[in-house]
């Protein structure tokens, strides 16, 4: 058996099981604490007995959360960690109950038979029973009706994702439709007074594809790009505009030939970044062959061209490396840590031409050096240790502002945003790690409330006094192989088809488009314009994970973009419902 195969076997046995159980226990605990410490009472605010109901309803929530998130084969083990102490009986009730009614009936019976020291939960229940003339069935019916009225966990993830995917499909189907074309005609009518400047960076999207279904991903459905042109024409356009290029679109492991072609074709670009999920690295040999091909592409460039380098970005966090249950009830890593180890072990050999950067989504571990001692980074260090490598942390850089710890929401602190580390065998080849927040797009909109770090404080600052210096909505351009040109942080917002209309037209639109400018500045007039047409802005703000998410959501509809553009241009706009 090869060393790689041995590693895979180790990763798929007891260690993986413990990672899964630990993760699910933590999520369960966070949700129970969140609900029982106030969130459930807030949900029940319209009920006169909200305080008395909140504890019981928190565990009704727990029952449905377990059924929604934890495979039946693992519920007993997940709850075993909470099987001692005063709440132990609740764990048994959760395991024994199939419905809300089952759980409530068992809960009532437990306290009716209880003979120990008086408990607050017992007193609350007796108050509720007194209001129902000591009729447990009546109370049970009320609680079942209340639970149903909350509308929680009414769809399986697969059905909810399907509905979200349909929304995304409709959004892309309308790209450059009649409404978008009308908006762009308005932009074209503005005088060309803005100078056309080069870009700090640009993006290229060869395809939108990824075989993974990560829970935090902003995409569910991705537009297909069939019969696209040979990309050299597009490369010529982009090469004249920037020295820094990002290849993205999900996972591009199956489209690397386009990346190699760009490296050999684009003379003026000095930095070629590409985002991959690491799933390609099935073995050390495959990882080595892939990185060697990248280096060959760099070294094939004519010697009189500017020196170029590759930034290889690999997604690596608690979500890409999450342990999940497959259809057979078996545990597996979504993208195994050993594959990331294959890349990390290989990259230092090519450090002259490739800078490896692990892209990490922020969570509670980022608030201390536990980021490197626990969680997915610890799993990576352990896997590399099996291979004889030792990791040394060189530096860590904090976030520029305080953020709220999702697991202890009353606490704020600086988190580790960027770091660098080496393998001791390669002391002169640092590997980078950089972290970012997860905004509630796509699947991420379905995540547990306290799983990830949010930018609520930044959102409030933007709404009250504007963004801090250096904070902006990224409106640099993304060039799609099918001709679309969209914004970096708003791929739903298209400035035209570069093949049909030409690069000059697209650049002029970008320079003078009032909506792009307003987005860049987080212009709060856009919120006023949105509110003129729709009445759900308060709900959107409450659910927004940060200012980028908020401004993304309010511009997703083509008719709203047209309306906002007219208002920004001082054109009378009809406030028709959208």
KETIBA-679558 format. One record per residue (C-alpha): residue number from 1; x, y, z. Coordinates in Angstrom, 3 decimals. Layout:
// KETIBA-679558
- NUM  X  Y  Z
...
This chain:
// KETIBA-679558
- 1  0.000  0.000  0.000
- 2  1.404  3.417  -0.953
- 3  2.047  6.185  1.551
- 4  -0.789  8.204  0.061
- 5  -3.231  5.306  0.323
- 6  -2.218  4.734  3.936
- 7  -2.877  8.394  4.668
- 8  -6.306  8.204  3.076
- 9  -7.191  5.151  5.163
- 10  -6.177  6.910  8.363
- 11  -8.173  9.989  7.445
- 12  -11.302  7.949  6.733
- 13  -11.504  6.010  9.984
- 14  -11.839  7.053  13.609
- 15  -10.203  10.445  13.116
- 16  -12.799  11.475  10.571
- 17  -15.601  10.214  12.790
- 18  -14.345  12.318  15.681
- 19  -14.055  15.397  13.470
- 20  -17.650  14.915  12.333
- 21  -19.032  14.339  15.838
- 22  -17.125  17.296  17.257
- 23  -18.409  19.583  14.517
- 24  -22.026  18.517  14.878
- 25  -21.887  18.763  18.668
- 26  -20.506  22.262  18.426
- 27  -23.204  23.322  15.971
- 28  -25.913  21.753  18.124
- 29  -24.614  23.446  21.257
- 30  -24.429  26.835  19.559
- 31  -27.974  26.582  18.279
- 32  -29.369  25.510  21.660
- 33  -27.484  28.291  23.449
- 34  -28.634  30.826  20.866
- 35  -32.277  29.862  21.157
- 36  -32.415  29.415  24.931
- 37  -30.520  32.649  25.624
- 38  -32.982  34.925  23.886
- 39  -33.458  34.205  20.196
- 40  -36.435  31.920  20.725
- 41  -38.108  34.443  23.008
- 42  -37.599  37.030  20.278
- 43  -39.252  34.720  17.753
- 44  -42.175  34.310  20.162
- 45  -42.546  38.022  20.941
- 46  -46.119  38.112  19.652
- 47  -47.167  35.521  22.251
- 48  -48.099  36.728  25.731
- 49  -46.362  33.707  27.291
- 50  -43.147  34.078  25.302
- 51  -40.942  33.871  28.393
- 52  -42.619  30.734  29.732
- 53  -42.625  29.112  26.291
- 54  -39.073  29.947  25.216
- 55  -37.212  27.099  26.965
- 56  -39.565  24.372  25.814
- 57  -39.737  25.826  22.319
- 58  -35.931  25.983  22.198
- 59  -35.857  22.213  22.531
- 60  -38.654  21.757  20.024
- 61  -36.318  23.701  17.756
- 62  -33.486  21.331  18.780
- 63  -35.579  18.322  17.770
- 64  -36.175  19.662  14.281
- 65  -32.602  20.927  13.943
- 66  -31.328  17.425  14.663
- 67  -33.701  15.861  12.166
- 68  -32.717  18.465  9.597
- 69  -28.945  18.338  10.074
- 70  -27.816  15.066  11.667
- 71  -28.119  11.674  9.996
- 72  -30.137  9.249  12.106
- 73  -27.137  6.923  12.445
- 74  -25.166  9.571  14.345
- 75  -27.718  11.364  16.531
- 76  -27.091  9.199  19.588
- 77  -23.346  9.821  19.416
- 78  -23.803  13.542  18.830
- 79  -26.045  13.907  21.886
- 80  -23.930  11.602  24.062
- 81  -21.664  14.538  24.910
- 82  -24.637  16.240  26.606
- 83  -25.875  13.136  28.429
- 84  -24.943  14.265  31.944
- 85  -26.255  17.018  34.161
- 86  -29.695  18.567  34.529
- 87  -30.411  18.590  30.784
- 88  -29.628  14.895  30.265
- 89  -33.307  13.935  30.218
- 90  -33.849  16.339  27.316
- 91  -31.312  14.453  25.232
- 92  -33.255  11.243  25.797
- 93  -36.490  12.944  24.832
- 94  -34.902  14.256  21.650
- 95  -33.728  10.786  20.689
- 96  -37.061  9.164  21.489
- 97  -39.305  11.710  19.743
- 98  -40.259  11.814  16.086
- 99  -42.628  14.782  16.087
- 100  -43.263  17.998  17.972
- 101  -46.234  16.360  19.673
- 102  -44.133  13.363  20.756
- 103  -41.552  15.598  22.345
- 104  -43.985  17.951  24.096
- 105  -46.060  15.096  25.512
- 106  -42.930  13.412  26.865
- 107  -41.653  16.729  28.251
- 108  -44.927  17.369  30.088
- 109  -45.016  13.837  31.478
- 110  -41.434  14.115  32.733
- 111  -42.184  17.192  34.813
- 112  -45.497  15.826  36.070
- 113  -43.632  12.778  37.404
- 114  -40.659  14.782  38.695
- 115  -40.119  14.634  42.476
- 116  -36.788  16.407  42.952
- 117  -35.940  19.988  43.856
- 118  -38.194  22.532  42.123
- 119  -36.836  23.660  38.759
- 120  -37.514  26.843  36.787
- 121  -38.490  24.876  33.662
- 122  -40.982  22.886  35.727
- 123  -42.523  26.053  37.142
- 124  -42.830  27.541  33.648
- 125  -44.553  24.416  32.418
- 126  -47.018  24.400  35.317
- 127  -47.899  28.038  34.562
- 128  -48.648  27.049  30.975
- 129  -50.710  24.050  32.072
- 130  -52.712  26.241  34.451
- 131  -53.699  28.441  31.516
- 132  -54.896  25.309  29.716
- 133  -56.992  24.021  32.649
- 134  -54.362  21.337  33.367
- 135  -55.011  19.769  29.979
- 136  -51.712  18.485  28.505
- 137  -53.317  17.767  25.131
- 138  -54.517  21.350  24.831
- 139  -51.066  22.720  25.659
- 140  -49.459  20.283  23.249
- 141  -51.764  21.403  20.451
- 142  -50.955  25.058  21.115
- 143  -47.220  24.445  21.049
- 144  -47.502  22.418  17.840
- 145  -49.434  25.300  16.256
- 146  -46.892  27.849  17.461
- 147  -44.062  25.804  16.044
- 148  -45.804  25.496  12.713
- 149  -46.409  29.258  12.642
- 150  -42.669  29.939  12.948
- 151  -42.094  28.344  9.543
- 152  -38.724  26.831  10.472
- 153  -37.245  23.718  8.837
- 154  -40.220  23.412  6.524
- 155  -38.082  22.255  3.592
- 156  -35.244  19.814  3.270
- 157  -31.942  21.336  2.202
- 158  -32.277  19.735  -1.219
- 159  -35.652  21.381  -1.852
- 160  -34.512  24.739  -0.479
- 161  -31.369  24.623  -2.612
- 162  -33.488  23.737  -5.637
- 163  -35.627  26.833  -5.121
- 164  -32.569  29.043  -4.665
- 165  -31.039  27.534  -7.782
- 166  -34.154  28.452  -9.739
- 167  -33.806  32.050  -8.587
- 168  -30.195  32.072  -9.742
- 169  -31.136  30.468  -13.054
- 170  -33.762  33.148  -13.658
- 171  -31.285  35.876  -12.773
- 172  -28.738  34.679  -15.303
- 173  -31.410  34.000  -17.918
- 174  -32.277  37.699  -17.790
- 175  -28.653  38.781  -18.172
- 176  -28.470  41.416  -20.912
- 177  -32.180  41.101  -21.504
- 178  -34.455  43.982  -22.507
- 179  -34.261  45.729  -19.123
- 180  -30.472  45.478  -18.890
- 181  -30.153  46.804  -22.447
- 182  -32.350  49.777  -21.581
- 183  -30.145  50.556  -18.600
- 184  -26.972  50.337  -20.664
- 185  -28.452  52.659  -23.295
- 186  -28.958  55.239  -20.553
- 187  -25.352  54.819  -19.459
- 188  -24.181  55.217  -23.061
- 189  -26.061  58.529  -23.291
- 190  -23.849  60.057  -20.582
- 191  -21.018  62.193  -21.948
- 192  -17.598  60.533  -22.009
- 193  -15.721  62.734  -19.554
- 194  -14.054  60.063  -17.433
- 195  -10.491  59.071  -18.406
- 196  -10.023  55.377  -19.162
- 197  -7.481  54.029  -16.704
- 198  -5.782  50.648  -16.369
- 199  -7.089  48.304  -13.715
- 200  -5.332  47.126  -10.564
- 201  -6.709  43.679  -11.394
- 202  -9.162  41.958  -13.706
- 203  -10.884  38.596  -13.661
- 204  -11.452  35.925  -16.275
- 205  -14.197  33.295  -16.014
- 206  -13.598  30.445  -18.499
- 207  -16.456  28.401  -17.069
- 208  -18.683  28.446  -14.019
- 209  -18.423  24.978  -12.588
- 210  -17.682  23.037  -9.428
- 211  -18.627  19.460  -8.564
- 212  -18.713  20.204  -4.845
- 213  -21.793  21.272  -2.895
- 214  -20.213  23.147  0.007
- 215  -22.751  24.544  2.463
- 216  -21.202  27.998  2.412
- 217  -20.972  28.433  -1.374
- 218  -22.531  31.560  -2.882
- 219  -23.495  29.631  -6.007
- 220  -25.922  26.768  -6.504
- 221  -26.761  26.961  -10.184
- 222  -24.045  28.183  -12.546
- 223  -24.692  29.473  -16.057
- 224  -23.501  27.208  -18.825
- 225  -21.164  28.672  -21.423
- 226  -21.405  26.605  -24.590
- 227  -19.772  27.214  -27.960
- 228  -17.537  29.956  -26.601
- 229  -14.904  31.516  -28.823
- 230  -11.254  30.574  -28.795
- 231  -10.008  32.838  -25.962
- 232  -6.975  34.480  -27.591
- 233  -9.083  37.479  -28.662
- 234  -10.263  37.974  -25.105
- 235  -6.736  37.548  -23.781
- 236  -5.526  40.280  -26.131
- 237  -8.152  42.648  -24.759
- 238  -7.432  41.958  -21.110
- 239  -3.658  41.976  -21.556
- 240  -3.785  45.660  -22.451
- 241  -5.609  46.645  -19.270
- 242  -3.860  45.168  -16.240
- 243  -0.799  43.433  -14.816
- 244  -2.800  41.284  -12.391
- 245  -5.272  38.656  -13.494
- 246  -7.492  36.240  -11.575
- 247  -8.886  33.068  -13.138
- 248  -12.013  32.048  -11.272
- 249  -15.482  30.566  -11.753
- 250  -15.761  27.882  -9.116
- 251  -13.161  25.165  -9.515
- 252  -11.128  25.293  -12.730
- 253  -9.206  22.046  -12.298
- 254  -10.694  20.702  -15.533
- 255  -9.908  23.882  -17.480
- 256  -6.232  24.459  -16.722
- 257  -5.239  24.465  -20.399
- 258  -6.937  27.859  -20.716
- 259  -4.843  29.102  -17.792
- 260  -1.610  27.858  -19.376
- 261  -2.618  29.453  -22.673
- 262  -3.218  32.794  -20.948
- 263  0.213  32.682  -19.315
- 264  1.901  32.125  -22.658
- 265  -0.292  34.679  -24.463
- 266  -0.576  37.681  -22.131
- 267  2.689  39.551  -22.276
- 268  1.931  42.392  -19.875
- 269  0.382  40.408  -17.051
- 270  2.862  39.795  -14.252
- 271  0.642  38.001  -11.753
- 272  -1.591  35.118  -12.775
- 273  -3.843  34.070  -9.899
- 274  -6.087  31.028  -10.091
- 275  -8.613  29.701  -7.598
- 276  -8.914  25.923  -7.179
- 277  -10.540  23.804  -4.497
- 278  -7.656  21.316  -4.265
- 279  -9.728  18.271  -5.117
- 280  -7.493  17.546  -8.102
- 281  -4.561  16.504  -5.879
- 282  -5.454  12.822  -5.508
- 283  -1.805  11.963  -4.984
- 284  1.583  13.594  -4.558
- 285  2.388  12.734  -8.170
- 286  -0.732  14.455  -9.485
- 287  -0.078  17.527  -7.348
- 288  3.495  17.635  -8.574
- 289  2.526  17.192  -12.227
- 290  -0.078  19.970  -12.007
- 291  2.259  22.478  -10.408
- 292  5.078  21.494  -12.773
- 293  2.797  22.227  -15.741
- 294  2.107  25.689  -14.310
- 295  5.828  26.336  -13.986
- 296  6.439  25.157  -17.532
- 297  3.864  27.656  -18.766
- 298  5.672  30.450  -16.915
- 299  9.073  29.420  -18.206
- 300  7.879  29.174  -21.803
- 301  7.285  32.908  -21.858
- 302  9.845  34.752  -24.019
- 303  12.795  35.922  -21.922
- 304  12.315  39.574  -22.936
- 305  8.768  39.590  -21.504
- 306  8.223  40.866  -17.944
- 307  8.859  38.255  -15.276
- 308  5.560  36.618  -14.251
- 309  4.481  34.593  -11.239
- 310  1.501  32.399  -10.364
- 311  -0.588  32.857  -7.233
- 312  -2.108  29.442  -6.626
- 313  -5.135  29.970  -4.377
- 314  -6.518  26.831  -2.733
- 315  -9.746  26.865  -0.733
- 316  -9.045  25.455  2.709
- 317  -11.335  25.812  5.716
- 318  -13.900  24.132  7.956
- 319  -16.389  24.039  5.075
- 320  -14.381  22.778  2.106
- 321  -12.832  20.165  4.396
- 322  -16.082  19.466  6.234
- 323  -16.843  15.857  7.123
- 324  -20.217  14.925  5.641
- 325  -22.485  11.892  5.433
- 326  -22.965  10.328  2.006
- 327  -26.113  8.631  0.706
- 328  -25.014  5.338  2.251
- 329  -24.573  6.863  5.684
- 330  -20.794  6.757  5.417
- 331  -18.598  9.626  6.581
- 332  -16.204  11.328  4.219
- 333  -14.317  14.590  3.914
- 334  -15.806  16.831  1.270
- 335  -12.305  17.624  -0.005
- 336  -9.846  15.510  2.006
- 337  -7.173  17.267  4.020
- 338  -4.636  14.827  2.602
- 339  -5.201  16.360  -0.851
- 340  -4.389  19.814  0.505
- 341  -1.335  18.275  2.179
- 342  -0.228  16.962  -1.220
- 343  -0.314  20.527  -2.562
- 344  1.326  22.108  0.498
- 345  4.071  19.477  0.434
- 346  4.711  20.066  -3.275
- 347  4.468  23.854  -3.639
- 348  7.752  24.827  -1.926
- 349  9.710  23.051  -4.674
- 350  8.352  25.597  -7.142
- 351  8.475  28.686  -4.938
- 352  10.396  30.725  -7.521
- 353  7.402  30.633  -9.847
- 354  4.385  29.744  -7.682
- 355  3.166  31.385  -4.489
- 356  0.748  29.082  -2.687
- 357  -2.022  30.805  -0.755
- 358  -4.642  28.976  1.280
- 359  -7.974  30.815  1.232
- 360  -9.761  30.407  4.528
- 361  -13.260  31.378  5.678
- 362  -13.340  33.102  9.053
- 363  -14.893  31.454  12.099
- 364  -14.433  31.522  15.858
- 365  -10.920  30.003  15.771
- 366  -9.663  33.081  13.923
- 367  -9.900  35.059  17.169
- 368  -6.797  33.411  18.647
- 369  -3.802  31.279  17.793
- 370  -6.187  28.332  18.143
- 371  -6.614  28.884  14.416
- 372  -3.359  26.932  14.014
- 373  -3.800  24.519  16.924
- 374  -7.335  23.304  16.292
- 375  -9.748  22.675  13.466
- 376  -8.778  22.121  9.865
- 377  -5.306  23.653  10.170
- 378  -4.473  21.220  12.974
- 379  -5.676  18.382  10.764
- 380  -3.364  19.601  8.005
- 381  -0.434  19.853  10.423
- 382  -1.163  16.334  11.649
- 383  -1.269  14.937  8.110
- 384  1.974  16.672  7.177
- 385  3.510  15.428  10.417
- 386  2.781  11.859  9.354
- 387  4.910  12.583  6.314
- 388  7.812  13.949  8.330
- 389  7.080  17.672  7.946
- 390  6.864  20.280  10.663
- 391  4.935  23.536  10.251
- 392  6.327  26.779  11.612
- 393  4.136  29.883  11.780
- 394  6.137  32.889  10.598
- 395  3.638  35.702  11.049
- 396  0.003  36.527  11.641
- 397  -1.739  39.793  10.871
- 398  -4.904  40.923  12.659
- 399  -7.994  42.360  11.027
- 400  -7.993  46.169  10.889
- 401  -11.145  46.389  13.021
- 402  -12.852  44.519  15.818
- 403  -15.324  41.817  14.883
- 404  -17.973  39.896  16.762
- 405  -17.084  36.367  17.800
- 406  -19.980  34.236  16.488
- 407  -19.840  31.807  19.410
- 408  -19.710  34.541  22.062
- 409  -21.682  37.363  20.405
- 410  -21.230  39.740  23.347
- 411  -17.481  39.716  22.744
- 412  -15.573  41.581  20.062
- 413  -11.950  41.252  19.164
- 414  -9.381  41.319  16.433
- 415  -9.150  38.128  14.481
- 416  -6.283  36.714  12.483
- 417  -6.885  37.720  8.904
- 418  -3.576  36.794  7.234
- 419  -0.691  34.548  8.147
- 420  2.364  32.891  6.671
- 421  4.010  29.590  7.517
- 422  6.747  27.280  6.262
- 423  7.530  23.627  6.239
- 424  10.775  23.266  8.206
- 425  12.298  21.387  5.276
- 426  11.765  24.480  3.090
- 427  12.618  27.481  5.320
- 428  12.829  29.935  2.412
- 429  9.475  29.081  0.838
- 430  6.652  30.686  2.857
- 431  3.058  29.675  2.257
- 432  0.335  32.239  2.764
- 433  -3.042  31.928  4.461
- 434  -5.649  34.646  4.075
- 435  -9.166  34.681  5.461
- 436  -12.434  36.355  4.555
- 437  -16.032  36.354  5.705
- 438  -18.891  34.322  4.265
- 439  -21.776  36.363  2.918
- 440  -25.233  34.820  2.847
- 441  -25.536  34.163  -0.872
- 442  -26.716  30.857  -2.339
- 443  -26.285  27.915  0.006
- 444  -24.703  30.130  2.653
- 445  -28.103  31.721  3.259
- 446  -29.123  28.416  4.887
- 447  -26.253  28.187  7.368
- 448  -26.658  28.256  11.148
- 449  -26.688  31.763  12.594
- 450  -23.488  31.434  14.663
- 451  -21.323  29.328  12.387
- 452  -19.351  32.131  10.779
- 453  -18.007  35.608  11.379
- 454  -20.158  38.402  9.998
- 455  -19.581  42.067  9.209
- 456  -22.553  43.491  11.120
- 457  -20.492  46.248  12.751
- 458  -19.096  47.339  9.392
- 459  -22.625  47.311  7.996
- 460  -23.845  49.628  10.750
- 461  -20.911  51.968  10.166
- 462  -21.626  52.117  6.447
- 463  -25.300  52.860  7.118
- 464  -24.606  55.537  9.724
- 465  -21.468  57.322  8.536
- 466  -20.181  55.651  5.393
- 467  -17.428  53.091  4.854
- 468  -14.045  53.419  6.583
- 469  -11.051  54.382  4.493
- 470  -9.980  51.578  2.193
- 471  -13.306  49.741  2.316
- 472  -15.195  49.611  -0.973
- 473  -17.462  47.453  -3.095
- 474  -15.255  45.763  -5.690
- 475  -16.353  46.962  -9.122
- 476  -13.351  45.772  -11.118
- 477  -14.312  43.810  -14.203
- 478  -14.807  40.101  -14.792
- 479  -14.526  38.900  -18.414
- 480  -16.501  35.746  -19.185
- 481  -15.601  33.449  -22.059
- 482  -19.113  33.945  -23.488
- 483  -18.502  37.697  -23.779
- 484  -20.223  38.974  -20.643
- 485  -18.395  41.592  -18.620
- 486  -19.609  41.834  -15.018
- 487  -18.434  43.340  -11.755
- 488  -16.139  41.437  -9.388
- 489  -18.478  41.611  -6.377
- 490  -21.710  41.584  -8.384
- 491  -21.579  39.046  -11.178
- 492  -25.295  39.641  -11.749
- 493  -24.514  43.164  -12.954
- 494  -23.396  43.043  -16.583
- 495  -21.957  45.966  -18.560
- 496  -22.419  44.297  -21.924
- 497  -21.023  41.715  -24.325
- 498  -17.442  42.557  -25.197
- 499  -17.558  40.537  -28.424
- 500  -20.701  42.255  -29.720
- 501  -19.981  45.793  -28.520
- 502  -16.219  46.033  -28.263
- 503  -13.837  46.692  -25.416
- 504  -13.932  50.465  -25.763
- 505  -17.702  50.581  -25.202
- 506  -17.435  48.373  -22.117
- 507  -14.636  50.488  -20.632
- 508  -16.515  53.717  -21.202
- 509  -19.623  52.289  -19.562
- 510  -17.615  51.167  -16.577
- 511  -16.026  54.598  -16.224
- 512  -19.289  56.525  -16.246
- 513  -21.942  54.084  -15.022
- 514  -23.566  55.879  -12.068
- 515  -24.757  52.625  -10.511
- 516  -21.267  51.079  -10.549
- 517  -19.904  54.247  -8.946
- 518  -22.626  54.229  -6.302
- 519  -21.912  50.597  -5.473
- 520  -18.179  51.251  -5.215
- 521  -18.830  53.928  -2.603
- 522  -21.620  52.068  -0.753
- 523  -23.804  55.040  -1.628
- 524  -26.765  54.877  0.760
- 525  -28.969  56.691  -1.742
- 526  -29.400  53.251  -3.303
- 527  -31.185  52.157  -0.129
- 528  -33.557  55.108  -0.421
- 529  -34.279  54.268  -4.051
- 530  -34.883  50.631  -3.189
- 531  -37.299  51.645  -0.444
- 532  -39.215  53.823  -2.907
- 533  -40.187  50.684  -4.813
- 534  -40.211  47.826  -2.323
- 535  -41.109  47.538  1.356
- 536  -38.781  44.756  2.508
- 537  -35.549  46.733  2.993
- 538  -35.636  46.511  6.798
- 539  -35.835  42.722  6.588
- 540  -32.974  42.639  4.081
- 541  -30.782  44.824  6.304
- 542  -31.552  42.632  9.331
- 543  -30.520  39.492  7.466
- 544  -27.484  41.001  5.727
- 545  -24.123  39.619  6.774
- 546  -22.334  42.839  5.828
- 547  -22.476  45.854  3.517
- 548  -21.252  43.904  0.484
- 549  -24.076  41.426  0.928
- 550  -26.653  44.194  1.386
- 551  -25.673  46.123  -1.733
- 552  -25.452  42.893  -3.709
- 553  -28.989  41.859  -2.734
- 554  -30.672  45.190  -3.463
- 555  -29.236  45.240  -7.009
- 556  -29.979  41.640  -8.010
- 557  -33.169  42.542  -9.886
- 558  -32.709  44.047  -13.372
- 559  -35.719  46.341  -13.041
- 560  -34.382  47.691  -9.756
- 561  -30.996  48.371  -11.355
- 562  -32.732  50.322  -14.105
- 563  -34.789  52.282  -11.593
- 564  -31.718  53.131  -9.496
- 565  -29.772  54.213  -12.567
- 566  -32.571  56.557  -13.604
- 567  -32.765  58.064  -10.132
- 568  -28.987  58.562  -10.011
- 569  -29.169  60.290  -13.409
- 570  -32.010  62.530  -12.314
- 571  -34.474  60.897  -14.705
- 572  -38.079  60.577  -13.599
- 573  -38.646  56.903  -12.839
- 574  -41.958  55.120  -12.433
- 575  -42.282  53.408  -9.059
- 576  -43.880  50.296  -10.422
- 577  -43.839  47.224  -8.171
- 578  -41.061  44.744  -8.972
